[in-house]
Amino acid sequence: WPIPIPAMSRYKNMRKVVYLAAGAIAAINCVPHAFPAVIRKSYESPDAKAPEELTTHVRRIARAMHVRNPDRIEVFISRGFSSVSGGCALWPNGAVVGVPRTFLFRNRNDIERSGLRLQNEDIDWNSEIGQKLAHLLLPSTQEMNFRIAHELAHIELFDPLVKVPLASAALVASYHIALVAPRCECHVIPCEITCWSCDVLVVLPRLVITGFPLLFGAGLFVYLQLSSALGRWMELRADRWAALCKKSYTEGGIDFMRKSIELESILQPSTQISISQLISSLSHHPDHQERLDRLEKLLSITNWDYN
């Protein structure tokens, strides 16, 4: 059963809607990076401000990494323990790098006065767990340099912008595949439905009725898998770029991964799956153990004489 021309024309009329939706998705994804103040507002800690010397330090590392327009990179203190970046240093509004509040800690007293709580309870910093947490939360200069260089690598490699057109491309591709696929099916049982908008009875193959949602669903699944794979690759690439800046950066990255793994064992002792593994399965961040293994291998095979 070939698809009647009126039915096919109706699906072709969806093209404008699909392309408009694809453009809107791309614009929405691009806005935070064109205006990085949006990212800063979303992630910035309300009760902590980045000191001027921290901004100077980040820009100094950016110059050492040959990041373009380092003076257009602004620094802020982010919520939680994660670092974040966005924007493009080549664009008028520049880029932003958010570092965790722990970057402001200089000694154990700073940690104790920070008001951190464990499972909504005050931490006894003199206990065994408290002392271990204080050690894990106090970053070394090498760790901070590695994490800063990691975010700067994202900016220099345009990682925040690479994934912007991916969702739009997936939507357009799914539409065209769904439009062409029914033509390949000639032996399907027809199913009558009433097209109320044009008050005519249109005969459509069953494949058209069920095929469009299935193909768009398959397109969404493929998009999520591609987005995850691309994101994980970009994270590992940023690790490599940061680590190759200096041997001390690599060592700092190794220390950071080891501390992250140990911190997970304290925060989630009863779970069989670590926080890192759970986040890795749901997002584009690789598992901390995988990142640690790669950094240790990089440290062992790299000739550091040039540093």
Protein Blocks (a to p, Z undefined) as FASTA:
>chain_A
ZZdfklmmmmmmmmmmmmmmmmmmmmmmmmmmmmmmlmmmmmpcfkbccdfklmmmmmmm
mmmnopghkllpccdddehjbdcdedjfkbmnlpaddddfklmpcbfklmmmnopaeehi
acdfkbmklmmmmmmmmccfklmmmmmmmmmmmmmnommmmmmmmmmmmmmmmmmmmmmm
mmmpmbdcddddddfknopacdddfklmmmmmmmmmmmmmmmmmmmmmmmmmmmmmmmmm
mmmmpmklmmmmmmmmmmmmmmmmmmmmmbcbdfklmmmmmmmbdcfklmmmmmmmmmmm
pcfklZZ
